[in-house]
Amino acid sequence: MFNETHTPPTAEKIWSGKDLLLRALRHEAVPSVPWVPYAGVHAGKLKGYTATEVLRNSRKLVDALLAVNEVYDPDGQPVVFDLQLEAEILGCELYWTDNTPPSVATHPLAGVAEIPQHVPAVDEGRLPIVLEAMRQMKAAVGDRTGLYGLVTGPLTLASHLRGTEIFMNMMRQPDYVQRLIRYAADTARQIATYYIDAGMDVIGLVDPLVSQISPRHFDLYLAEAYSELFAHIRRQAACSSFFVCGDGTKNLAVMCQTGPDSLAVDENIDMLAAKPITDAHNVTLCGNIPLTTKMLLGSQQDNMKFVVDFLDSIDHHNLILSPGCDMPYDTPVENVVGCMQAVRHVEETRQLLQNYQTPAIDLDAVAIPNYKGLDKPLVEVFTLDSASCAACAYMLRAAVDAAAELPGEVRVVEYKFTKPENVARVLKMGVKNLPSLYINGELKFSSLIPAQQVLIDEIKKYIEN
């Protein structure tokens, strides 16, 4: 077992989950690793509510969140995991489904290089629903559970407003992007203030698209904004977390330099490689139980074994255990309970599973296309799920938009990692990171959303051959 370098407290006392979480976020020694299940719309599954119902009705939302609190016994939990809430207020139309958060369907600044002036007011859009749920959860469980208010990060919000044009704008109109990011950061600061006033202990700035840009672009467009946001949260006596999805390895150091209390990452990040970076900046690392291969598609034993093996491999100081991101709606309840039991009872779980082996995935279950025999280029977009992952949605949109400029000359297909056969396909093709884009079986863009003309030019090479 990993020998921890920080001695946990030995004084006898009853630790609440909230104590455990907040002390870990303040970089103090704690007796065990805090557990934070990200149950966004999955909370609705516990009570038979759809994603749409829990995100539009405060009574059903609180009912579902209380069920999460009872069944999953979290040390911390988010009240809402919806990165479209601010965008909806600011003019984006949303597409709603029953088992995922909504996705952005329209971009009000597409083709119009303007900077909005309006910052969401406390009574706009679905903010009253969320704020009411926060106040009720604070009253019901706030003495024992740390509560997270999740805010859409500046780059993702700017992308919701501008669309995929923003990636070309970064190269050709940097001044405009800087001003748009500043506006989005002002919006995030205001939303964070509302959430802190409603009793949230932790403000998480969730910016999936940070993994899609370079450290140079992060320094140019985001470093100052994030430093100011985390300083603002700290002045309000709340803790902070910086959420990134996808392979943000290249940006871990620059993210830490902006001063968050914690950094939350998904399964694209190697936690053992990330922790020395976060430790060097005294940032608590949070993650990263695989959402699909373990939580959604695995067995309870698979999840328990992952947790025990993970905890055995890593220093427990400055560490929080959580799913890699917002759990899929249909995640089996027993799998989440298994993770909770494993983190609460590590030694007992280790003994229970000492002879357990995770079943192998049948790679022969999928057939790889004969790329050399195709009559037109095939663009394959590998995603976690474009319906619920913002970075995945923009990668897919880039492919669809490029194909629209080449009518009849290219075919686009998405492989969602939430389906067992696509897990096998990802493994068989050796896909390392999600989202990724392949053309005729060749990797072209990995955790990096291409500008439209760049992708069109790349596709044309295959048409011409």
Secondary structure, DSSP 8 states (H G I E B T S, - for coil): ----SS----S-----HHHHHHHHHTT---SS--B----STHHHHHHT--HHHHHH-HHHHHHHHHHHHHHH--SEEES---TTHHHHHTT--EE--SSS--EE---TTTT----------TTSTTHHHHHHHHHHHHHHHTTTSEEEEEEE-HHHHHHHHH-THHHHHHHH-HHHHHHHHHHHHHHHHHHHHHHHHTT-SEEEEE-GGGGGS-HHHHHHHTHHHHHHHHHHHHHTT-EEEEE--S--GGGHHHHHTT--SEEE--TTS-HHHHHHHHHHTT-EEEEEE-IIIIIITS-HHHHHHHHHHHHHHS--TTEEEEESSS--TT--HHHHHHHHHHHHSHHHHHHHTTT-------GGGS----GGG-SS-EEEEEES-TTT-HHHHHHHHHHHHHHHTSTTS-EEEEEETTSHHHHHHHHHHT--SSSEEEETTEEEEES----HHHHHHHHHHHHH-
